Amino acid sequence: MKRVTLFVNGSTQHGKVVPVNGSLSDLLSIASTKLGIDATNVYNERGGQIDDVSLIRDDDVLYVCEGEPFIDPVPEAVPLEQLTGSHTDWLTLNVGGRYFTTTRSTLVSKEPDSMLSHMFSDRDAWGNKKDLRGAFLIDRSPEYFEPILNYLRHGQLIVNDGVNLLGVLEEAKFFGIDSLIEHLELAIKNSQPPDDHSPISRKEFVRFLLATPTKSELRCQGLNFSGADLSRLDLRYINFKMANLSRCNLTHANLCGASLERADLSGSALDGANLMGVKMLCSNAEGASLKGCNFEDPSGLKANLEGANLKGVDMEGSQMTGINLRVATLKNAKLKNCNLRGATLAGTDLENCDLSGCDLQEANLRGSNVKGAIFEEMLTPLHMSQSVR
């Protein structure tokens, strides 16, 4: 008959010598009784889990646990009551299942008014609990405790990548590490963008586009792209409603069917962009460049720029058959050599607008302001019926 020595997982103290009879479940039942735990797993000295008693040899040393992973046994920590009173005595802490070894001086000297200092300077005042290895139990997150312990060791805030500073801040507040709280609050402030509405870069947006299925509706409503380079990107049918696209580079971008309603496009470059069926109602494109753009949709879907602010825009050579520019503002705009056949320009402000060389056949200019507008070299004559109020 084989006999083995059983220890609680991670401990080398208070072992029990028991016989090995029957099955593994019989051995676990004996271990539960002898060690006072609800034993579920058995490990050998190297941490290998035993699932069959036939693998056990006579005089083996085994470690029994209640389901947790194997813990390499270490010598019992020195009990607090045996300390000599020296502030250089070593301590082992069990913080949320993870072990930390440090000196008592580290815990009490840096922040004498902290909870940790009180816990380990007054020996029995806190009734510190210990685990079976003799380590002092602290029910907190080990991930957030590590930066705190390192700070107490050398006075520097060092946080590993991926550790949430807010979690460390909460632990610092819990333990009352006041000087660390100030460091953390400053670090959190510096790690945040200066403005929640900071512009989105081309790299960020391209990554976003690639991660979005082509058939999914892409909503960029109200986002800030100010100054971004979005040239030559496929931006079809994207919702840019009320987005900030000021000073953007959108040259040769495909904005077919995109919604730019109330968007800010002031000072942007859209030369050569595909704007078939685009919706730009009440958008602000003052001072933008839209030379050689195509607004003309062969399928009949008309671009809608009703009420848009197009002051001073340069739309020279653009294809705008059937475009809706009703009550839009085109003061001082350059529309030289544009195709405006069948365009709706009713109530539009065309003051000082250069329309030379344009094709305005069947365009509706009724009620528009054409004061100072240039109509030289028109491809088709402008009939009175097109412009009367």
C-alpha positions in Angstrom: 0.0 0.0 0.0 1.3 3.4 -1.0 1.4 6.4 1.3 1.8 10.1 0.4 2.3 13.4 2.2 -0.4 16.0 1.5 0.0 19.7 1.8 -2.4 22.6 1.1 -1.5 24.1 -2.3 1.4 26.5 -2.0 2.3 25.5 1.6 5.0 23.3 3.2 3.5 23.5 6.6 1.1 21.1 8.5 1.4 18.2 6.1 -0.5 15.0 6.5 0.7 11.5 5.7 -2.2 9.4 4.3 -2.6 6.0 2.6 -3.6 5.8 -1.0 -6.6 3.5 -1.3 -9.3 3.3 -4.0 -9.8 6.1 -6.5 -8.8 9.7 -6.9 -12.1 10.8 -5.4 -11.3 8.7 -2.3 -8.0 10.5 -2.0 -9.6 13.9 -2.3 -12.2 13.0 0.3 -9.4 12.0 2.8 -7.5 15.2 1.9 -10.6 17.3 2.6 -11.0 15.8 6.0 -7.3 15.9 7.0 -6.5 19.4 5.7 -9.9 21.1 6.4 -10.5 22.2 2.8 -12.9 21.3 0.0 -10.2 19.4 -2.1 -10.9 19.2 -5.9 -7.4 19.0 -7.5 -4.1 17.3 -6.7 -0.7 18.4 -8.0 2.8 16.8 -7.8 5.9 18.8 -6.7 6.4 20.1 -10.2 2.9 21.4 -10.6 1.6 18.6 -12.7 -2.1 17.8 -12.1 -2.8 14.2 -11.2 -6.0 12.7 -12.6 -5.4 9.0 -11.8 -4.1 7.4 -8.6 -2.0 5.0 -10.6 0.3 7.9 -11.4 1.1 8.3 -7.7 4.2 6.7 -6.3 5.0 5.7 -2.7 6.2 8.6 -0.5 5.2 11.2 -3.1 4.7 14.8 -1.8 1.4 16.1 -3.2 -0.4 19.5 -3.0 -4.1 19.7 -2.8 -6.3 22.7 -3.7 -9.9 23.9 -4.0 -9.7 24.5 -7.7 -7.1 27.3 -8.0 -3.9 26.8 -10.1 -0.8 25.3 -8.7 1.2 27.6 -6.4 4.9 26.9 -6.0 5.5 26.3 -2.3 7.8 28.7 -0.5 9.0 28.8 3.1 6.5 30.2 5.6 6.7 33.9 6.0 7.9 35.2 9.3 4.8 35.9 11.5 4.3 39.6 12.3 4.3 38.8 16.1 7.9 37.5 15.7 9.2 40.7 14.2 11.9 42.4 16.2 10.6 45.9 15.7 13.2 46.7 13.0 11.8 48.7 10.0 13.9 46.5 7.6 12.0 43.2 8.3 10.8 41.5 5.2 7.1 40.9 4.6 5.1 38.9 2.0 1.8 40.2 0.9 -1.0 38.2 -0.8 -2.8 40.9 -2.8 -5.8 39.4 -4.6 -3.9 36.0 -5.0 -0.6 37.5 -6.2 2.4 37.6 -3.9 4.6 40.7 -3.3 7.7 40.7 -1.1 8.8 44.0 0.4 10.2 45.5 3.6 8.1 46.9 6.4 10.1 50.1 6.0 8.8 50.5 2.5 5.2 50.3 3.6 5.4 52.6 6.6 8.1 55.2 5.9 7.1 56.9 2.5 3.5 57.7 3.5 3.3 57.6 7.3 -0.3 58.6 7.4 -1.5 56.0 4.8 -3.6 53.0 5.5 -0.7 50.7 4.6 1.5 52.4 7.1 -1.0 52.0 9.9 -1.6 48.4 8.9 2.1 47.4 9.3 3.5 49.8 11.9 1.0 49.0 14.6 1.4 45.3 14.9 -1.9 44.0 16.0 -4.1 47.1 15.6 -5.5 46.0 12.3 -5.7 42.3 13.0 -4.0 41.5 9.8 -5.1 38.1 8.3 -2.6 35.7 6.8 -3.0 32.8 4.3 -1.6 29.3 4.7 1.8 30.5 3.5 2.0 33.2 6.1 1.5 36.0 3.6 -0.7 39.0 4.7 -4.0 39.0 2.9 -5.1 42.2 1.2 -8.3 41.9 -0.9 -7.4 44.4 -3.6 -6.4 44.2 -7.3 -2.7 43.1 -7.7 -2.6 44.8 -11.1 -3.3 48.2 -9.6 -1.3 47.5 -6.3 2.0 46.9 -8.1 2.5 50.6 -9.3 1.6 51.7 -5.7 4.2 49.4 -4.2 6.9 50.5 -6.7 6.1 54.2 -5.9 6.6 53.5 -2.2 9.9 51.9 -3.0 11.5 54.6 -5.1 9.1 57.5 -5.3 8.5 57.2 -9.1 5.2 56.5 -10.8 5.8 53.6 -13.2 2.8 51.9 -14.8 3.0 49.0 -17.3 1.4 49.3 -20.7 -2.3 48.4 -20.6 -2.8 49.2 -16.9 -5.7 51.6 -16.5 -4.5 54.7 -14.6 -8.0 55.3 -13.2 -7.8 51.9 -11.5 -4.4 52.8 -9.9 -5.9 56.1 -8.8 -8.7 54.4 -7.0 -6.3 52.1 -5.2 -4.1 55.1 -4.2 -7.2 56.8 -2.8 -8.2 53.6 -0.9 -4.7 53.2 0.7 -4.5 57.0 1.3 -1.3 57.5 -0.7 -1.8 61.3 -1.0 1.4 62.2 -2.9 0.7 59.5 -5.5 -2.8 60.7 -6.0 -1.4 64.0 -7.3 1.0 62.2 -9.6 -1.8 60.0 -11.0 -4.3 62.9 -11.6 -1.6 64.7 -13.5 -0.7 61.6 -15.5 -4.4 61.0 -16.4 -4.8 64.6 -17.5 -1.7 64.4 -19.7 -2.8 61.1 -21.2 -6.1 62.5 -22.4 -6.5 64.4 -25.7 -6.6 68.1 -25.1 -10.1 68.3 -26.7 -12.7 65.6 -26.9 -13.4 67.0 -30.4 -9.8 66.8 -31.6 -9.6 66.2 -35.4 -9.6 62.6 -36.7 -6.5 61.9 -38.8 -6.4 60.1 -42.2 -4.7 57.1 -40.6 -7.5 56.8 -38.0 -10.2 57.2 -40.5 -8.8 54.7 -43.0 -8.5 52.2 -40.2 -12.1 52.8 -39.4 -13.1 52.4 -43.0 -11.3 49.1 -43.4 -12.9 47.7 -40.3 -16.4 48.6 -41.5 -18.3 46.2 -43.9 -19.0 47.8 -47.2 -22.8 47.3 -46.9 -22.9 48.9 -43.4 -24.2 52.4 -43.0 -21.2 54.5 -41.9 -22.3 57.4 -39.7 -19.7 60.2 -39.2 -22.3 62.7 -38.1 -20.9 65.6 -36.1 -17.3 64.3 -36.2 -14.3 66.6 -36.5 -12.1 66.0 -39.6 -10.8 69.6 -39.7 -7.6 69.8 -41.8 -7.5 66.0 -42.5 -6.2 64.6 -45.8 -9.1 62.5 -47.1 -8.1 62.8 -50.8 -8.9 59.9 -53.2 -10.8 57.9 -50.6 -14.0 56.0 -51.3 -16.5 58.0 -49.1 -19.7 57.0 -50.9 -23.0 57.2 -49.0 -21.3 58.2 -45.7 -23.3 60.4 -43.4 -21.2 63.5 -42.7 -24.2 65.5 -41.5 -23.0 68.5 -39.4 -19.4 67.2 -39.5 -16.4 69.6 -39.4 -14.6 69.2 -42.7 -13.1 72.6 -42.8 -9.8 72.9 -44.6 -9.9 69.3 -45.6 -8.2 67.8 -48.6 -11.0 66.0 -50.4 -9.5 66.2 -53.9 -10.6 63.3 -56.2 -12.6 61.7 -53.3 -15.7 59.7 -54.1 -18.5 61.4 -52.2 -21.3 59.9 -54.4 -24.6 60.0 -52.5 -22.9 61.2 -49.3 -24.8 63.4 -46.8 -23.0 66.7 -46.1 -26.1 68.5 -44.8 -25.1 71.4 -42.5 -21.5 70.2 -42.7 -18.6 72.8 -42.5 -16.6 72.6 -45.7 -15.2 76.1 -45.5 -11.8 76.4 -47.1 -11.7 72.8 -48.2 -10.3 71.4 -51.5 -12.7 69.2 -53.4 -11.2 69.6 -56.9 -12.1 66.6 -59.1 -14.3 65.0 -56.5 -17.2 62.8 -57.4 -20.3 64.5 -55.9 -23.0 62.7 -57.8 -26.3 62.9 -55.9 -24.6 64.5 -52.9 -26.7 66.2 -50.2 -25.3 69.5 -49.1 -28.4 71.3 -47.8 -27.4 74.4 -45.8 -23.8 73.3 -45.7 -21.0 75.9 -45.4 -18.5 75.7 -48.2 -17.4 79.3 -48.2 -14.0 79.8 -49.9 -13.8 76.1 -50.9 -12.4 74.9 -54.2 -14.6 72.5 -56.3 -13.0 72.8 -59.7 -13.8 70.1 -62.1 -16.2 68.3 -59.8 -18.9 66.0 -61.1 -22.4 66.5 -59.6 -24.2 64.9 -62.5 -25.7 61.5 -61.9 -26.6 59.5 -65.0 -29.3 57.7 -63.1 -31.2 60.9 -62.5 -30.4 61.4 -58.8 -29.8 65.1 -58.5 -27.3 66.8 -56.2 -29.0 69.0 -53.6 -27.1 72.1 -52.4 -30.2 74.1 -51.4 -29.5 76.9 -49.0 -25.8 76.2 -49.0 -23.2 78.9 -48.3 -21.0 78.9 -51.4 -19.5 82.4 -51.1 -16.3 82.7 -53.1 -16.2 79.1 -54.1 -14.3 78.1 -57.3 -16.4 75.6 -59.2 -14.9 76.2 -62.6 -15.5 73.4 -65.1 -17.8 71.4 -62.9 -20.6 69.2 -64.3 -23.8 70.3 -62.5 -26.7 69.2 -64.7 -30.0 69.4 -62.8 -28.3 70.5 -59.6 -30.5 72.1 -56.9 -28.9 75.5 -55.8 -32.2 77.1 -54.7 -31.7 80.0 -52.3 -28.0 79.1 -52.1 -25.4 81.9 -51.7 -22.9 82.1 -54.5 -21.8 85.6 -54.1 -18.3 86.2 -55.7 -18.2 82.5 -56.8 -16.4 81.3 -59.9 -18.7 79.1 -62.0 -16.8 79.6 -65.3 -17.5 77.0 -68.0 -19.8 75.0 -65.7 -22.6 72.8 -67.1 -25.7 74.1 -65.3 -28.3 72.6 -67.7 -31.7 72.3 -65.9 -30.2 73.6 -62.7 -32.5 75.1 -60.0 -31.1 78.6 -59.2 -34.3 80.1 -58.0 -33.8 82.7 -55.3 -30.0 82.1 -55.5 -27.6 85.0 -54.6 -25.4 85.2 -57.7 -24.1 88.7 -57.0 -20.7 89.2 -58.8 -20.7 85.6 -59.7 -18.6 84.6 -62.8 -20.9 82.5 -65.1 -19.0 83.1 -68.3 -18.9 80.2 -70.7 -21.7 78.4 -68.7 -24.4 76.2 -70.2 -27.6 77.5 -68.5 -30.1 75.9 -70.9 -33.4 75.4 -69.1 -31.9 76.5 -65.8 -34.3 78.2 -63.4 -33.0 81.6 -62.2 -36.3 83.1 -61.2 -35.9 85.5 -58.2 -32.1 85.1 -58.2 -29.8 88.0 -57.5 -27.6 88.5 -60.6 -26.3 91.9 -59.7 -22.8 92.3 -61.2 -22.9 88.7 -62.4 -20.8 87.9 -65.6 -22.7 86.1 -68.4 -20.1 86.4 -71.2 -19.6 83.7 -73.8 -22.7 81.8 -72.8 -23.1 78.5 -74.6 -26.9 79.0 -74.8 -28.8 82.3 -74.7 -30.5 83.2 -71.3 -34.2 83.6 -71.9 -36.2 86.2 -70.0 -38.6 83.4 -68.8 -35.7 81.8 -66.9 -35.0 84.8 -64.7 -38.3 86.8 -64.2 -39.7 87.0 -60.8 
